[in-house]
Amino acid sequence: MNGELINNIRYADDTVILASDVNELQQLVERVRVVSEQYGLKLNVEKSKWMRVSKRPHQWEQLIIGKKSVEQVNKYSYLGSFVSSDWDQSMGIKTRIKKARTAFNNMKPLFTSRDLSINLKYRLAKCYIFSILLYGVEAWTMTERLMKKLEAFELWVYRRILRIPWTDHITNEEVLRRLDKHREILFTVKKRKMEYFGHIMRHEKYRLLQLIIQGKTDSKRGPGRRRHSWLHSLRQWYGLTTIQLFRSAANKIRIAMLIANVRTG
């Protein structure tokens, strides 16, 4: 990345090893295993997985730790975020929606109770349902289709809080009027992504993240439609160029003004 090699990412006792091919990965894993054992540490092969990230179909190969084969997967949950071999962000967001829907259904008697006020049920939904939905939202790469799914889930929750049966032809705007609320999910996504962007760009300790966001790889883009980048949605939401985004990120007041404007826009 910008000429700098990044072959590992670590968080507490979780480690991701990156390589350009399976042979290079095998060498790195073996080095980690040998040095770990020198300090009395042992890799848990059963919990370890490996994945080839590519838009093209690929054959299944073998990776060995010690004398044990490591399972190759095409999707994996890492630190609560969903990663797939084709780098499809939609799968991770759909998984968050599914988990949030399950949590709501488990608490459905509470959310549909006539003994609780609408405002209290709304606050409970923000605390227990939307927090599950938006876990890791700062890292999401958003598209119009995914934003519509998030909004659809938000209104799904509101309709059940208001006890509106699916047979009633009630518009979304009428649902919001009855709840006396605005659409919150997309604003929260826009707000948290921009705050996160500003936070990492203002602090030197996040140099690795800055490098990943600003850096470029020495490779050619393959054929086909270009995928949306992480910065694409920020540029679109806030009406700024990439250079303007980086300049704005250095100023907390400027960030707050942009968020306030996108709220009223």
C-alpha positions in Angstrom: 0.0 0.0 0.0 1.8 3.1 -1.3 4.9 0.9 -1.4 4.6 -0.2 2.2 4.0 -3.9 2.9 1.1 -4.8 5.2 1.2 -8.5 5.9 -0.5 -8.6 9.3 -3.3 -6.9 11.3 -3.6 -7.6 15.0 -6.3 -6.9 17.6 -5.7 -8.3 21.1 -5.2 -12.0 20.6 -6.8 -12.1 17.1 -4.4 -11.9 14.1 -5.0 -11.6 10.4 -2.1 -12.6 8.1 -2.1 -11.3 4.6 -0.3 -12.7 1.6 -0.4 -12.5 -2.2 -0.7 -16.3 -2.7 -1.1 -19.5 -0.7 2.7 -20.3 -0.8 3.6 -17.0 0.7 0.8 -17.4 3.3 2.2 -20.8 4.2 5.6 -19.4 4.9 4.2 -16.6 7.1 2.0 -18.9 9.1 4.9 -21.3 9.7 7.1 -18.4 10.9 4.3 -17.3 13.3 4.0 -20.9 14.6 7.7 -21.4 15.2 8.2 -18.1 17.0 5.0 -18.5 19.0 6.1 -21.9 20.3 9.4 -20.3 21.4 7.4 -18.2 23.8 5.1 -21.0 25.0 2.2 -20.0 22.7 0.3 -22.4 20.5 -1.9 -21.6 17.5 -5.4 -22.9 17.7 -5.8 -24.6 14.3 -9.5 -25.5 14.9 -10.3 -21.8 15.3 -8.1 -20.7 12.5 -9.5 -20.2 8.9 -8.1 -19.0 5.7 -9.7 -17.4 2.7 -8.7 -16.4 -0.8 -10.2 -13.0 -1.6 -11.0 -12.6 -5.3 -13.8 -11.7 -7.7 -12.8 -14.7 -9.8 -13.6 -18.4 -9.1 -10.8 -20.2 -7.6 -9.8 -23.8 -6.7 -9.7 -25.1 -3.1 -6.1 -25.4 -1.8 -4.4 -26.5 1.3 -2.8 -24.6 4.2 -0.9 -26.5 7.0 -0.2 -25.4 10.5 2.2 -28.0 12.1 0.7 -31.2 10.7 -2.9 -30.0 10.7 -4.8 -28.7 7.7 -6.5 -25.3 8.1 -10.1 -25.0 6.9 -10.6 -22.9 3.8 -13.8 -20.8 3.9 -15.5 -18.4 1.6 -17.1 -16.4 4.4 -16.2 -15.7 8.0 -17.2 -13.6 11.0 -14.3 -11.6 12.3 -14.6 -9.3 15.4 -18.4 -9.3 14.8 -18.1 -8.2 11.1 -18.9 -10.5 8.2 -16.2 -11.0 5.6 -16.7 -12.9 2.3 -14.2 -14.1 -0.3 -15.7 -12.0 -3.0 -15.6 -8.9 -0.7 -19.4 -8.5 -1.0 -20.4 -6.0 1.7 -24.1 -6.7 1.3 -23.7 -10.1 3.0 -22.4 -8.5 6.2 -25.2 -5.9 6.3 -27.9 -8.5 5.6 -26.4 -10.6 8.5 -26.7 -7.6 10.8 -30.3 -7.0 9.7 -31.1 -10.7 10.3 -29.6 -10.6 13.8 -31.5 -7.4 14.7 -34.7 -8.9 13.4 -34.2 -12.0 15.6 -33.5 -9.8 18.6 -36.7 -7.9 18.0 -38.8 -11.1 17.6 -37.3 -12.4 20.9 -38.5 -9.2 22.6 -41.7 -8.9 20.6 -44.1 -9.2 23.7 -42.3 -6.1 25.1 -42.4 -4.0 22.0 -46.1 -4.8 21.3 -47.2 -4.4 24.9 -50.1 -2.0 25.5 -48.7 -1.2 28.9 -45.7 0.7 27.6 -45.8 4.1 25.9 -44.8 4.4 22.2 -41.9 6.7 23.2 -40.5 4.1 25.7 -40.8 1.3 23.1 -38.9 3.5 20.6 -36.1 4.1 23.1 -35.9 0.4 23.8 -35.7 -0.3 20.0 -32.8 2.2 19.7 -31.0 0.6 22.7 -31.5 -3.1 22.0 -32.3 -3.5 18.3 -30.7 -0.7 16.4 -27.4 -1.1 18.3 -27.2 -4.7 17.0 -28.1 -3.5 13.5 -25.4 -0.8 13.4 -22.5 -2.7 15.0 -19.4 -2.0 12.9 -21.3 0.5 10.7 -18.2 2.7 10.5 -16.5 0.1 8.2 -19.5 -0.5 5.9 -19.2 0.4 2.2 -22.7 1.6 1.4 -24.8 1.4 -1.9 -28.2 2.7 -2.7 -29.6 -0.9 -2.5 -28.2 -1.5 0.9 -29.5 1.9 2.2 -33.0 0.9 1.1 -32.7 -2.3 3.0 -31.7 -0.5 6.2 -34.6 1.9 5.8 -37.0 -0.9 5.1 -36.0 -2.6 8.4 -36.3 0.6 10.3 -39.9 1.0 9.1 -40.6 -2.7 9.8 -39.7 -2.1 13.5 -41.8 1.0 13.7 -44.9 -0.7 12.2 -44.7 -3.5 14.8 -44.2 -1.0 17.7 -47.4 0.7 16.5 -49.1 -2.6 16.1 -50.0 -1.9 12.5 -51.1 -5.2 10.7 -49.6 -5.9 7.3 -53.2 -5.9 5.9 -53.5 -2.2 6.6 -52.4 0.0 3.7 -50.5 2.6 5.8 -47.8 4.6 4.1 -44.3 5.0 5.6 -44.8 8.7 6.1 -48.0 8.0 8.0 -46.1 5.5 10.2 -43.5 8.2 11.0 -46.2 10.8 11.7 -47.9 8.5 14.2 -44.6 7.8 15.8 -43.7 11.5 15.7 -40.2 10.7 14.6 -37.9 11.1 11.6 -36.1 8.4 9.7 -33.0 7.8 11.9 -31.0 4.8 10.6 -29.5 6.4 7.5 -28.7 9.6 9.4 -27.0 7.6 12.1 -25.0 5.7 9.4 -23.9 9.0 7.8 -23.1 10.6 11.1 -21.0 7.7 12.5 -19.1 7.2 9.3 -18.1 10.8 9.1 -17.2 11.1 12.8 -15.1 7.9 12.4 -13.4 9.3 9.3 -12.5 12.6 11.1 -11.3 10.8 14.2 -8.8 8.5 12.4 -7.5 11.3 10.1 -6.8 13.6 13.1 -4.8 11.2 15.2 -1.3 9.9 14.3 -1.8 6.7 16.2 -4.1 5.6 13.3 -1.4 5.8 10.7 -2.2 2.4 9.4 -5.8 3.3 8.8 -4.8 6.5 7.2 -2.5 4.6 4.9 -5.3 2.2 3.9 -7.8 5.0 3.2 -5.4 7.3 1.3 -3.0 4.7 -0.2 -3.0 2.9 -3.5 -1.9 -0.6 -4.5 0.5 -1.3 -7.3 -1.9 -3.3 -9.5 -4.3 -3.0 -12.3 -8.1 -3.0 -11.9 -9.7 -6.0 -13.4 -12.5 -5.9 -16.0 -16.1 -5.1 -15.0 -17.9 -2.3 -13.2 -15.9 -0.5 -10.6 -17.0 -1.2 -7.1 -17.9 1.6 -4.7 -15.1 2.6 -2.3 -15.5 3.3 1.4 -15.1 7.0 0.6 -17.7 7.0 -2.2 -20.7 7.2 0.0 -19.1 10.1 2.1 -18.5 12.0 -1.1 -22.0 11.4 -2.3 -23.7 12.2 1.0 -21.8 15.4 1.8 -21.3 16.7 -1.7 -17.5 16.9 -1.4 -14.5 15.8 -3.4 -12.0 13.4 -1.9 -9.5 16.3 -1.3 -12.3 18.4 0.3 -13.1 15.4 2.6 -9.6 15.1 3.8 -9.3 18.8 4.4 -12.6 18.8 6.4 -11.5 15.8 8.5 -8.8 17.8 10.1 -11.4 20.2 11.7 -13.9 18.9 14.3 -16.1 22.0 14.0 -16.2 21.5 10.2 -17.2 17.9 10.7 -20.0 18.9 13.1 -21.3 21.4 10.5 -21.3 18.9 7.7 -23.2 16.4 9.9 -25.8 19.1 10.9 -26.3 20.0 7.2 -26.8 16.4 6.1 -29.4 16.1 8.9 -31.4 19.0 7.6 -30.7 18.3 3.9 
